Amino acid sequence: MTATKCIGLAAAIWLAAAAGASADSRMLEDVDYGAGAGEARLDLYLPDDGDVRAPLLVFVHSRFWEPGTRDHEIASGLARPLQRAGAAVAIVSHRPSAEPHPAAAKDVATALAHLLERVDALGLDPERIVLAGHGSGGHLAALVALDPDYLAPHGLDAARLRGVAAISGVYDLRETHGSEDTRALRRRVFGSRSAQRDASPLHHVRADAPTFILLAAQHDAPGARDDAEAFAAALREAGHPAAEALFIGGRDHWTQLDMREEANPLRRHLLAMLEIDESWGSIEDVIGTRRFWRDPTLSTAGFWESGVEVTRYESDERLLHTANLLFAKPGRPRPLQPRHYHAIDLLAFVERRAREIGTEGDYLTLTNVRGEQVVWRISELRPFAPVIVVGLDDERELFRLTDVYHTLRRYTWKDPDPVPWVLARPLGAFVYFREAPPPSLDPNLFGRFGLLPGSFARTRDDPLAPLRSLPEPVRSMVTEEFRCVSCHQLRGVGPSAGHLRATDATRVGGFALALEAYPPEVWRRYCFEQEAVAAEIGASVVALGDRAALLYELVVAERERRAAPDPAASAPPGP
């Protein structure tokens, strides 16, 4: 067997002795890790790049405490993709459930110790070792990391781990989820209720444990999400600073393990924990972001306390569509499926606020937490029963419902190198028309979400007046079709919208400039090279279509108009 480039002669001898024959020198099959049992073996996948020390994911693959099943799917769907991404992956099997607890947990600890003793020989990074497991493997990974009795006989403690990722795990064996057969298996493997308690990771939570992420799929086994939340909460209550439950949208108990899809959040979380890809921030940033949005500084409470009656309505298809505009992805189910919603009458709220701040008028401007705006005439809204949605089902704080996204850079021409930038787009309070409005009144995404009580301004004068003299279809294009002035200024009209930093909701840069202020070549590229520009920034394409030239020429003309000298300023004084 040929060793990888950074592995020395001693390692090559060990690999040849320990591993079964394999045509692939990067895969070491059926390694005996010294537990003294035939089933206690591991497969090790080493990355191509042997010039740098690779992180190691130690993955406990089991189902109901039996030796690993679905081996092909785990190898091709999890180990190989992570190997190609630059990680070493060890798939650990253990003694079956026929041998009672703690046999399997001891095997996992032995396998981990076996690998840790050989990090130098294998060219692995000792600072980036992650212990993970799925299902009952998640239970074993969490237990070995929390109960020191397993690693201590090997002269180790869990401080050697970069972190633990338990996926759809079992954290309290006394829980009643699952069938009677499952509960009977737990009794056979773990014994009495008191013995089950002692074998439960929940019984061993402590403040000094490694970083913990508890993961469950949107369509996971019954109770998986609740168990992950409860276990993460127990770790935090014990004083643990970095423990969080994270959920994998659009996937089930098994498909969440498919690391071949780069957009899979589980893949991103594992690579972040291994410190291979931190384009979404470090795993501590991910945990901190989740924790912040559980109790955000932004709040819809002011709407509930505004004095305007809150009414409960049954959800309909249009409400579900609107509520999911920020979150829905092509080919994925809608993440928000509220049965009912709570709302206050928009016009009643505006009237009450107008009396409080002493303003009146027919024009209403909304400015959300990102600085995006929408302008309406109040008289045009009335027939469509506009409301401000302030609650979905039992959730009264809609800023907790947040989409986290990232861009590669803030501007195409200002940043010399792409620097990933992790951002948040909260739902917050939002405007919904209970009667379907015409497209000219429906702002889709811009300005209608992320609303606070102070987001509303009422004026007598038309905020869009300087744009009314633009010829059609240019005027409707910038105010209604593409709604350019929801984010940018044109002729001094509009905001300078920005982004919210994911970790603390601070409004940060990447601010939208006035359209006339963009450098000429930048503006040309934006209009005519949309796909390339979007790829550079890491953003969605704005489909300008055959309107691209019209928008381009408008801004060029406005730039020239602004640069032209004022004739009145150069006229000679009168007699």
C-alpha positions in Angstrom: 0.0 0.0 0.0 1.3 3.4 -0.9 1.1 6.0 1.8 0.0 9.6 1.1 2.8 12.2 0.6 3.0 13.5 4.2 2.9 10.1 5.9 6.3 8.8 7.0 7.7 5.3 6.9 6.4 4.3 10.3 2.9 5.3 9.3 3.2 3.4 6.0 4.2 0.2 8.0 1.3 0.7 10.4 -1.2 1.3 7.5 0.0 -1.8 5.7 -0.4 -3.9 8.9 -3.6 -2.4 10.0 -5.7 -2.0 6.9 -7.2 -4.5 4.5 -6.3 -4.5 0.8 -7.6 -1.5 -1.2 -6.9 -0.3 -4.7 -7.3 3.2 -3.4 -4.3 4.3 -1.3 -6.4 7.0 0.2 -8.9 4.5 1.8 -7.8 2.2 4.6 -10.4 -0.5 5.0 -11.3 -2.7 7.9 -8.8 -1.3 10.3 -8.6 -3.1 13.7 -8.5 -0.4 16.3 -7.8 -2.7 19.2 -11.1 -3.3 20.9 -10.7 -7.0 20.7 -13.9 -7.8 18.8 -14.5 -8.6 15.2 -17.1 -6.0 14.6 -15.0 -3.2 16.1 -13.3 -1.9 12.9 -13.0 1.3 11.1 -12.6 2.6 7.6 -10.3 5.6 7.1 -10.6 8.0 4.1 -7.6 10.3 3.7 -7.7 13.5 1.5 -5.7 14.0 -1.6 -3.6 16.9 -0.4 -0.9 15.3 1.8 1.1 18.5 2.0 -1.0 19.9 4.8 -2.3 18.4 8.0 -6.0 17.4 7.5 -8.8 17.7 10.0 -10.4 14.4 11.0 -14.1 13.6 11.3 -14.6 10.4 13.4 -18.1 9.3 12.5 -20.0 6.6 14.5 -22.4 5.0 12.1 -24.9 2.7 13.6 -28.6 2.0 13.7 -30.2 0.9 17.0 -26.7 0.2 18.4 -26.1 -2.4 15.7 -23.0 -2.4 13.5 -23.1 0.0 10.6 -25.8 -0.5 8.0 -26.3 1.3 4.6 -22.5 1.3 4.3 -22.5 2.2 0.6 -24.6 5.3 1.2 -22.4 6.4 4.0 -19.2 5.9 2.0 -20.4 7.5 -1.2 -22.7 10.1 0.3 -20.7 11.3 3.4 -17.1 10.0 3.5 -16.1 10.6 -0.1 -17.5 14.1 -0.5 -15.9 15.3 2.8 -12.7 13.5 1.8 -12.7 15.5 -1.5 -13.3 18.7 0.5 -10.1 18.1 2.4 -11.1 16.2 5.5 -10.0 12.8 6.7 -13.0 10.7 7.7 -13.0 7.6 9.9 -16.2 5.5 9.8 -16.3 3.6 13.1 -18.2 0.4 13.7 -18.6 -1.2 17.2 -19.9 -4.3 18.9 -23.6 -5.0 18.3 -26.5 -4.5 20.7 -26.3 -8.2 21.6 -23.4 -7.2 23.9 -25.0 -4.9 26.5 -23.9 -1.4 27.3 -21.2 -0.1 27.8 -19.6 -2.3 25.1 -20.4 0.0 22.2 -19.4 3.2 24.0 -16.1 1.7 25.1 -15.5 0.7 21.4 -16.1 4.3 20.3 -13.7 5.6 22.9 -11.0 3.0 21.9 -11.4 3.9 18.2 -11.0 7.6 19.0 -7.9 6.9 21.2 -6.5 4.7 18.4 -6.7 7.6 15.9 -5.6 10.3 18.3 -2.4 8.3 19.0 -1.6 8.3 15.3 -2.4 11.9 14.2 1.3 12.6 13.4 1.8 9.3 11.5 -1.4 10.0 9.5 -0.6 13.6 8.8 -3.7 14.8 10.7 -4.2 18.1 12.5 -4.6 17.4 16.3 -6.4 20.7 16.8 -9.2 19.8 14.4 -10.7 16.4 15.5 -14.5 16.2 15.4 -16.5 13.3 16.9 -19.8 12.8 15.1 -22.6 10.2 14.9 -26.0 9.6 13.5 -29.0 8.1 15.3 -27.7 5.7 18.0 -24.2 6.7 16.8 -25.1 10.3 17.8 -26.0 8.9 21.3 -22.6 7.2 21.5 -20.6 10.2 20.3 -22.4 12.5 22.8 -21.9 10.0 25.7 -18.2 9.4 25.0 -17.6 13.2 24.8 -19.5 14.0 28.0 -18.8 11.0 30.4 -15.1 11.1 31.3 -15.2 7.4 32.3 -14.8 6.4 28.6 -11.7 8.4 27.5 -9.9 8.4 30.9 -8.7 4.8 30.7 -6.9 5.9 27.5 -5.3 8.9 29.2 -7.5 11.2 27.2 -10.3 13.7 27.8 -12.8 15.4 25.5 -10.7 18.6 25.5 -8.8 17.0 22.7 -11.9 17.4 20.5 -12.6 20.5 18.3 -16.2 19.6 18.7 -19.1 17.1 18.7 -21.8 16.8 16.0 -24.7 14.6 17.1 -27.1 14.0 14.2 -30.7 12.8 15.1 -29.2 11.4 18.3 -30.8 9.9 21.4 -29.9 11.9 24.5 -32.3 10.6 27.1 -32.9 6.8 26.8 -35.9 7.1 29.1 -37.9 9.0 26.4 -40.9 7.2 25.1 -40.4 8.1 21.4 -40.6 5.2 18.9 -42.3 1.8 18.9 -42.6 -0.7 21.7 -39.9 -2.7 19.9 -37.5 0.3 20.1 -38.2 0.7 23.8 -37.7 -3.1 24.4 -34.4 -2.8 22.6 -33.3 0.0 24.9 -34.3 -2.1 27.9 -32.3 -5.1 26.6 -29.2 -3.0 25.8 -29.2 -0.6 28.7 -31.1 -2.3 31.4 -33.3 -0.7 34.1 -34.6 2.9 34.1 -31.8 3.9 36.4 -29.2 2.3 34.1 -30.8 4.0 31.1 -30.5 7.3 32.9 -26.8 6.8 33.6 -26.2 5.9 29.9 -28.0 9.0 28.7 -25.9 12.0 27.6 -28.5 14.2 29.2 -27.4 13.0 32.6 -23.8 14.0 31.9 -24.1 17.6 30.6 -21.3 19.9 31.8 -20.0 23.4 31.2 -16.5 22.3 30.1 -17.6 20.0 27.3 -16.4 20.6 23.7 -18.4 22.7 21.3 -21.7 20.8 20.6 -24.0 21.0 17.7 -27.2 18.9 17.8 -28.7 18.4 14.4 -32.0 17.1 13.2 -33.8 17.1 9.8 -37.0 18.9 8.9 -38.6 15.5 8.2 -36.8 13.5 10.8 -37.9 10.6 13.1 -40.6 11.6 15.6 -39.1 13.5 18.5 -35.7 14.1 16.9 -36.1 17.9 16.8 -37.5 18.2 20.3 -34.8 16.0 21.7 -32.1 18.1 20.1 -33.6 21.3 21.4 -34.0 19.8 24.9 -30.4 18.5 25.0 -28.9 21.8 23.7 -30.9 23.7 26.3 -29.7 21.4 29.1 -26.1 22.0 28.0 -26.6 25.7 28.1 -28.3 25.5 31.5 -25.2 23.7 32.8 -23.2 26.7 31.7 -21.9 25.4 28.3 -21.0 28.4 26.1 -21.3 26.8 22.7 -24.1 24.3 22.4 -26.9 24.7 19.9 -29.6 22.7 18.1 -29.6 23.3 14.3 -32.1 22.0 11.8 -31.6 20.8 8.3 -34.4 22.0 6.0 -36.0 19.9 3.3 -34.4 16.6 4.3 -35.3 13.5 6.3 -33.5 11.2 8.7 -31.2 9.7 6.0 -31.0 12.3 3.2 -29.5 14.9 5.6 -26.4 12.8 5.5 -25.8 13.4 1.8 -22.7 15.5 1.7 -22.6 15.5 -2.1 -24.8 18.6 -2.3 -22.8 21.7 -1.4 -25.9 23.5 -0.3 -26.8 20.9 2.4 -26.6 22.9 5.7 -25.2 19.8 7.5 -22.3 19.7 5.1 -21.6 23.4 5.8 -21.8 22.9 9.5 -19.4 20.0 9.5 -16.9 21.7 7.3 -17.1 24.8 9.5 -16.5 22.7 12.6 -13.5 21.1 10.8 -12.4 24.6 9.9 -12.2 23.7 6.2 -14.9 26.1 4.8 -15.9 29.0 7.0 -17.8 30.9 4.3 -20.7 30.9 6.6 -18.5 31.8 9.6 -16.9 29.6 12.2 -19.1 27.1 14.0 -19.0 29.4 17.0 -20.4 32.2 14.7 -23.1 29.8 13.6 -24.0 29.0 17.2 -23.8 32.6 18.3 -26.1 33.6 15.4 -28.7 31.0 16.3 -28.5 32.1 19.9 -29.0 35.8 19.1 -32.0 35.3 16.9 -33.7 33.2 19.6 -34.0 36.4 21.6 -33.3 39.2 19.1 -32.9 42.8 20.0 -35.4 43.6 17.2 -39.0 43.0 18.3 -42.6 43.0 17.2 -43.8 43.5 20.7 -44.7 47.2 20.0 -47.4 46.2 17.6 -49.1 43.9 20.2 -49.0 46.8 22.7 -50.0 49.5 20.2 -53.7 49.7 21.3 -54.9 48.4 17.9 -56.9 45.2 18.2 -55.0 42.0 17.3 -57.2 39.7 15.2 -56.7 36.0 14.5 -57.3 34.8 11.0 -57.1 31.4 9.3 -54.2 31.1 6.8 -54.9 30.8 3.2 -52.7 30.0 0.2 -51.8 33.7 -0.4 -50.8 34.2 3.2 -48.6 31.1 3.1 -47.0 32.3 -0.2 -46.3 35.7 1.3 -44.9 34.4 4.6 -42.5 32.2 2.8 -41.2 34.8 0.2 -37.9 35.2 2.3 -37.4 31.5 2.9 -38.7 29.3 0.0 -36.1 27.7 -2.2 -36.8 26.1 -5.6 -37.8 22.5 -5.3 -38.0 22.7 -1.4 -41.1 22.7 0.7 -42.2 25.9 2.3 -40.6 26.1 5.8 -43.4 28.1 7.3 -46.8 26.4 7.4 -48.9 28.4 9.9 -52.5 27.3 10.4 -53.4 30.8 11.5 -51.9 34.3 11.8 -52.4 37.3 14.0 -52.6 40.8 12.5 -53.6 44.4 13.2 -55.3 46.6 10.7 -52.7 48.6 8.9 -54.8 51.7 8.4 -56.0 51.7 12.0 -52.4 51.5 13.2 -51.3 54.4 10.9 -54.2 56.5 12.1 -53.3 55.9 15.7 -49.6 56.6 15.1 -50.5 59.7 13.1 -52.3 61.1 16.1 -49.3 60.3 18.3 -46.7 62.0 16.2 -48.9 64.8 14.8 -48.6 64.0 11.1 -51.2 63.3 8.4 -51.5 62.9 4.7 -52.3 60.4 2.0 -48.8 59.1 1.4 -47.4 56.2 3.5 -43.7 55.3 3.5 -42.5 52.0 5.1 -38.8 51.6 5.9 -37.8 48.2 7.2 -34.8 47.2 9.4 -32.6 46.8 6.3 -33.5 50.3 5.1 -35.6 49.1 2.2 -38.7 51.2 1.4 -42.1 51.1 -0.2 -44.4 54.1 -0.8 -48.2 53.8 -1.1 -51.1 56.1 -1.2 -53.4 55.3 1.7 -56.5 55.9 -0.4 -55.4 53.2 -2.9 -54.8 50.6 -0.1 -58.2 50.7 1.5 -60.1 48.3 -0.9 -57.5 45.6 -0.3 -57.8 45.2 3.5 -54.1 45.7 4.4 -53.0 44.3 7.7 -49.7 44.0 9.6 -49.0 40.4 10.4 -47.5 40.2 14.0 -47.8 36.5 14.8 -47.9 33.1 13.2 -49.6 30.3 15.1 -48.2 30.6 18.7 -45.1 32.6 17.7 -45.6 36.3 18.7 -42.0 37.4 18.0 -41.6 37.2 14.2 -38.0 38.4 14.3 -37.1 34.9 15.5 -37.9 33.6 12.1 -34.7 34.5 10.2 -33.0 33.5 6.9 -29.2 33.5 7.2 -27.4 34.0 3.9 -24.0 35.1 2.7 -22.4 37.0 -0.1 -18.9 36.7 -1.4 -18.2 40.4 -1.4 -19.9 43.7 -0.9 -19.2 45.4 -4.2 -17.7 44.0 -7.4 -15.3 46.9 -7.8 -14.3 47.9 -4.2 -13.2 44.6 -2.6 -9.9 43.3 -4.1 -10.6 39.7 -2.8 -13.8 38.0 -2.1 -14.5 37.9 1.7 -17.5 35.8 2.7 -20.0 37.9 4.6 -22.7 36.2 6.7 -26.0 38.2 6.9 -29.5 37.8 8.2 -32.9 38.6 6.7 -35.6 38.4 9.5 -39.3 38.0 8.7 -40.4 40.5 11.4 -43.8 42.1 11.2 -45.0 42.3 7.6 -47.8 43.8 5.5 -50.3 41.4 3.9 -53.3 42.3 1.8 -56.3 40.2 2.8 -57.8 41.0 -0.6 -55.5 40.5 -3.6 -54.0 43.8 -4.7 -52.9 44.8 -8.2 -49.2 44.2 -9.0 -48.5 47.9 -8.7 -49.3 47.9 -5.0 -47.6 44.6 -4.2 -43.9 45.2 -3.4 -43.1 41.4 -3.2 -40.0 41.4 -1.0 -39.0 45.1 -0.8 -39.9 47.0 2.3 -42.9 44.8 3.4 -40.9 42.5 5.8 -38.8 43.3 8.9 -41.1 46.1 10.1 -40.9 47.8 13.5 -43.5 50.2 14.9 -41.3 53.0 13.9 -41.1 51.8 10.2 -44.1 53.9 9.2 -44.2 57.6 8.1 -47.2 59.5 6.8 -46.8 62.7 4.6 -48.9 65.1 2.6 -46.3 65.4 -0.1 -45.6 62.6 -2.6 -42.1 61.2 -1.7 -41.8 60.0 -5.3 -42.7 63.4 -6.9 -39.3 64.0 -8.5 -39.8 60.7 -10.5 -43.3 61.4 -11.7 -42.0 63.4 -14.7 -40.1 60.4 -16.0 -41.6 59.1 -19.2 -43.4 55.7 -19.2 -42.3 52.9 -19.1 -39.2 54.2 -17.3 -41.1 55.6 -14.3 -43.1 52.4 -13.6 -39.9 50.3 -14.1 -38.0 52.1 -11.3 -41.0 52.5 -9.0 -43.1 49.4 -9.6 -41.7 46.7 -11.8 -38.1 46.5 -10.6 -38.6 48.9 -7.6 -35.1 50.2 -7.9 -36.0 53.1 -5.5 -36.9 50.6 -2.8 -33.2 50.2 -2.2 -31.4 52.9 -4.2 -31.8 56.6 -4.7 -32.6 58.2 -8.1 -33.0 61.9 -8.4 -32.6 62.1 -4.6 -35.6 59.8 -4.1 -35.2 56.6 -2.2 -33.2 55.0 0.6 -29.7 53.6 1.0 -30.6 50.0 1.9 -28.1 47.7 3.5 -27.7 44.4 5.2 -28.0 43.0 8.8 -25.0 41.3 10.2 -26.1 37.8 11.2 -24.4 37.7 14.6 -26.0 40.8 16.1 -28.5 42.4 13.6 -26.2 45.5 13.2 -27.0 47.3 9.9 -23.7 47.1 8.0 -22.3 48.1 4.7 -22.7 47.0 1.2 -25.1 49.9 1.1 -27.0 50.6 -2.0 -25.6 53.7 -3.7 -27.6 56.3 -5.7 -27.9 54.8 -9.2 -26.2 57.9 -10.7 -23.3 57.4 -8.3 -22.1 54.0 -9.7 -19.0 54.2 -11.8 -19.9 54.0 -15.6 -18.3 50.6 -16.2 -19.8 49.2 -13.1 -23.3 50.3 -14.1 -22.7 48.9 -17.7 -21.7 45.5 -16.3 -24.7 45.5 -13.9 -27.2 46.1 -16.7 -25.7 43.8 -19.4 -23.6 41.2 -17.5 -26.1 40.3 -14.8 -25.2 36.6 -14.4 -21.4 37.4 -14.1 -21.9 40.2 -11.6 -24.3 38.1 -9.5 -21.8 35.3 -9.4 -19.0 37.6 -8.3 -21.1 39.0 -5.4 -22.8 35.7 -4.6 -26.3 37.2 -5.1 -29.4 36.4 -7.2 -29.7 37.6 -10.7 -32.1 40.5 -11.4 -33.8 39.5 -14.6 -33.8 42.9 -16.5 -34.4 41.2 -19.8 -35.2 43.6 -22.7 -35.4 46.5 -20.2 -31.7 46.4 -19.5 -30.9 49.0 -22.2 -33.7 51.3 -21.1 -32.6 51.3 -17.4 -28.9 51.8 -18.5 -29.7 54.8 -20.7 -31.9 56.3 -18.0 -29.1 56.3 -15.4 -26.5 57.6 -18.0 -28.8 60.5 -18.8 -29.4 61.2 -15.1 -25.6 61.2 -14.5 -25.1 63.6 -17.3 -27.9 65.8 -16.1 -26.4 66.0 -12.6 -22.9 66.8 -14.0 -24.2 69.6 -16.3 -23.6 73.2 -15.0 -26.7 75.0 -13.8 -27.5 77.7 -16.3 -29.0 79.9 -13.6 -25.8 79.8 -11.7 -23.8 81.1 -14.7 -26.3 83.8 -15.9 -25.1 87.4 -15.6 -26.8 89.4 -12.9 -29.8 91.5 -14.0 -29.8 95.2 -14.2 
